[in-house]
Amino acid sequence: MVDKVIENNQVIIMGEIVDDFTYSHEIFGEAFYMVNIRVERLSDSEDLIPVMVSERLLDVTKDYKGLKIEVVGQFRSYNRHEEKKNKLVLSVFAREIDFVDEMPENSKTNQIFLDGFICKPPIYRRTPLGREIADILLAVNRPYGKSDYIPCICWGRNARFAGTFQVGSRCLVWGRIQSREYMKKLGEGEMEKRIAYEVSVSKLETVYEES
């Protein structure tokens, strides 16, 4: 059962560690730490992706900055209470970590597959330049009755297709994790730079459940 659930949320990223591990939380005596990985895009830009690592997977007291790693795991979410409302916090939960000497040429350094259910009405829109975009929120089941809520963004004909989805529809998504900076208004004249994470969809399918 657990293996089957793991199959519905698969992530592989390759990149460079850019900071130290910071303590996140502890569950049943096992401590988890966060670290940011810089993952290059084909377009010469990059994504900064947060990774959650168990102390049992790696010696988190060492300095790994500048080293390149491959992380295999899952894209997970949790709600953090902030400013009188809940904020969806996303990160890659590492199951396997390998250090690599260099990135293989033309290798796919950022891949994700999700099998989940549409949990909010899709938001379809056009940019001022006419580009089609659709935002979907996918609920991906975890063991023991939990779910991860993953925001996904679709473009072009994928956006048109996603705009027709109904809440509760099962959906398969392939793509990559991307980070996006934005400015958050905190108070009168006060702004703060923040980073949002989402899945940029390259392919998606609906699955029709047998009744």
C-alpha positions as CSV (number, residue, x, y, z in Angstrom):
1,M,0.0,0.0,0.0
2,V,2.8,2.5,1.0
3,D,4.8,1.7,-2.2
4,K,1.7,2.3,-4.3
5,V,1.1,5.7,-2.7
6,I,4.8,6.7,-3.2
7,E,4.4,6.0,-6.9
8,N,1.8,8.8,-7.2
9,N,4.3,11.5,-6.2
10,Q,7.8,11.1,-7.7
11,V,10.5,13.8,-7.9
12,I,14.1,13.8,-9.2
13,I,16.2,17.0,-9.0
14,M,19.9,17.6,-9.6
15,G,21.6,20.8,-8.4
16,E,24.0,22.6,-6.1
17,I,23.6,23.0,-2.4
18,V,23.6,26.7,-1.6
19,D,23.3,27.0,2.1
20,D,23.6,25.2,5.5
21,F,21.0,22.7,6.8
22,T,18.5,24.3,9.2
23,Y,16.4,22.4,11.7
24,S,12.7,22.0,10.7
25,H,11.0,19.6,13.1
26,E,11.1,16.2,14.8
27,I,8.8,13.1,14.5
28,F,9.1,10.1,16.7
29,G,12.7,11.0,17.6
30,E,13.7,11.6,13.9
31,A,14.9,15.1,13.2
32,F,14.3,16.8,9.8
33,Y,16.3,19.6,8.3
34,M,15.9,22.0,5.3
35,V,18.4,23.0,2.7
36,N,18.1,24.9,-0.6
37,I,19.2,23.4,-3.9
38,R,20.0,25.5,-7.0
39,V,18.6,23.7,-10.1
40,E,19.5,25.1,-13.5
41,R,16.9,25.5,-16.2
42,L,17.5,25.0,-20.0
43,S,16.8,28.7,-20.4
44,D,20.0,29.7,-18.5
45,S,17.9,30.7,-15.5
46,E,17.5,28.7,-12.3
47,D,15.1,27.5,-9.6
48,L,15.9,27.5,-5.9
49,I,14.1,24.4,-4.5
50,P,13.8,23.6,-0.7
51,V,14.6,20.0,0.2
52,M,13.7,18.4,3.5
53,V,16.3,15.8,4.7
54,S,16.2,13.4,7.6
55,E,19.3,13.3,9.9
56,R,19.3,9.6,9.2
57,L,19.9,10.1,5.5
58,L,22.9,12.5,5.8
59,D,25.2,14.1,8.4
60,V,23.5,17.4,8.5
61,T,26.3,19.0,10.7
62,K,28.8,19.1,7.7
63,D,29.2,21.9,5.3
64,Y,28.1,20.8,1.8
65,K,27.8,24.2,0.2
66,G,28.9,24.1,-3.5
67,L,28.5,20.4,-3.8
68,K,26.2,18.9,-6.4
69,I,23.6,16.3,-5.5
70,E,20.8,14.2,-7.0
71,V,17.7,14.0,-4.8
72,V,14.9,11.4,-5.3
73,G,11.8,11.9,-3.3
74,Q,8.3,13.5,-3.2
75,F,6.9,17.0,-3.5
76,R,5.0,17.7,-0.2
77,S,3.0,20.4,1.4
78,Y,1.9,21.5,4.9
79,N,-0.1,24.4,6.3
80,R,1.7,26.9,8.4
81,H,-0.3,29.4,10.4
82,E,0.9,32.8,9.5
83,E,-0.6,36.3,9.8
84,K,-4.0,35.0,11.0
85,K,-4.3,32.5,8.1
86,N,-2.8,29.3,6.8
87,K,0.1,29.4,4.3
88,L,0.8,26.4,2.0
89,V,4.5,25.5,2.4
90,L,6.0,23.2,-0.2
91,S,9.3,21.3,-0.3
92,V,10.9,18.2,-1.7
93,F,10.9,15.3,0.8
94,A,14.2,13.4,0.2
95,R,14.1,9.6,0.2
96,E,17.5,9.1,-1.5
97,I,20.5,11.5,-1.9
98,D,23.6,10.9,-4.1
99,F,26.5,13.3,-4.5
100,V,27.6,13.8,-8.2
101,D,30.8,15.2,-9.6
102,E,29.2,17.0,-12.4
103,M,25.9,17.3,-14.2
104,P,25.6,14.9,-17.1
105,E,25.3,17.0,-20.3
106,N,21.7,17.4,-21.5
107,S,20.4,15.5,-18.5
108,K,16.9,16.3,-17.1
109,T,17.8,17.9,-13.7
110,N,14.2,18.6,-12.6
111,Q,11.4,16.1,-13.1
112,I,8.1,15.4,-11.3
113,F,5.2,13.1,-11.8
114,L,1.9,13.5,-9.8
115,D,-1.2,11.4,-9.7
116,G,-3.9,13.2,-7.8
117,F,-7.4,14.8,-7.8
118,I,-8.5,18.3,-8.7
119,C,-9.6,19.9,-5.4
120,K,-10.5,23.5,-6.6
121,P,-12.1,24.8,-9.8
122,P,-9.3,25.5,-12.3
123,I,-8.5,29.1,-13.1
124,Y,-8.1,29.7,-16.8
125,R,-7.0,33.1,-18.1
126,R,-5.1,34.9,-20.9
127,T,-2.2,37.2,-20.4
128,P,-2.3,40.7,-22.0
129,L,-0.2,39.2,-24.9
130,G,-2.8,36.4,-25.4
131,R,-0.9,33.5,-23.8
132,E,-3.2,30.9,-22.2
133,I,-2.6,29.9,-18.6
134,A,-4.5,27.7,-16.2
135,D,-3.9,27.1,-12.5
136,I,-4.9,23.9,-10.9
137,L,-4.6,22.6,-7.3
138,L,-3.9,18.9,-7.1
139,A,-4.6,16.8,-4.0
140,V,-2.1,13.9,-4.0
141,N,-2.8,11.1,-1.4
142,R,-0.2,10.0,1.1
143,P,-0.4,7.0,3.4
144,Y,-2.5,7.1,6.6
145,G,-5.2,9.4,5.2
146,K,-3.0,12.5,4.5
147,S,-2.8,14.4,1.3
148,D,-0.4,16.9,-0.3
149,Y,-1.8,20.0,-2.1
150,I,0.3,20.9,-5.1
151,P,-0.3,24.0,-7.2
152,C,0.3,23.4,-10.9
153,I,0.4,25.9,-13.8
154,C,-0.4,24.9,-17.4
155,W,0.2,26.7,-20.6
156,G,-1.3,26.8,-24.1
157,R,-3.3,23.8,-25.2
158,N,-2.7,22.2,-21.8
159,A,-4.2,25.3,-20.2
160,R,-7.3,25.0,-22.4
161,F,-7.6,21.3,-21.5
162,A,-7.1,21.9,-17.7
163,G,-9.7,24.7,-17.8
164,T,-12.4,22.0,-18.5
165,F,-11.5,19.8,-15.4
166,Q,-14.1,19.3,-12.7
167,V,-13.4,19.2,-9.0
168,G,-12.8,15.6,-8.0
169,S,-11.4,14.6,-11.4
170,R,-8.3,12.3,-11.3
171,C,-5.4,13.9,-13.1
172,L,-1.9,12.7,-14.1
173,V,0.8,15.5,-14.3
174,W,4.3,15.5,-15.7
175,G,6.6,18.6,-15.4
176,R,9.1,20.3,-13.3
177,I,9.2,22.2,-10.0
178,Q,9.7,25.9,-10.4
179,S,10.3,28.8,-8.0
180,R,8.9,32.3,-8.5
181,E,9.7,35.5,-6.6
182,Y,7.0,37.9,-5.7
183,M,6.4,40.9,-3.4
184,K,4.1,40.4,-0.4
185,K,2.5,43.5,1.1
186,L,2.9,43.3,4.9
187,G,1.5,46.7,6.0
188,E,1.3,50.3,5.1
189,G,4.1,50.8,2.5
190,E,5.9,47.7,3.7
191,M,6.8,45.0,1.1
192,E,8.7,41.7,1.5
193,K,10.2,39.5,-1.2
194,R,9.0,35.9,-1.1
195,I,9.3,32.8,-3.1
196,A,6.4,30.6,-4.3
197,Y,6.7,27.1,-5.7
198,E,4.6,25.3,-8.2
199,V,4.7,22.6,-10.9
200,S,5.2,23.8,-14.4
201,V,3.2,21.2,-16.4
202,S,4.6,19.8,-19.6
203,K,2.0,17.0,-20.0
204,L,-1.3,16.1,-18.3
205,E,-4.0,13.4,-18.6
206,T,-7.3,12.8,-17.0
207,V,-8.2,9.3,-15.7
208,Y,-11.8,8.2,-15.8
209,E,-12.6,6.0,-12.8
210,E,-14.6,2.9,-13.5
211,S,-18.0,3.1,-11.7
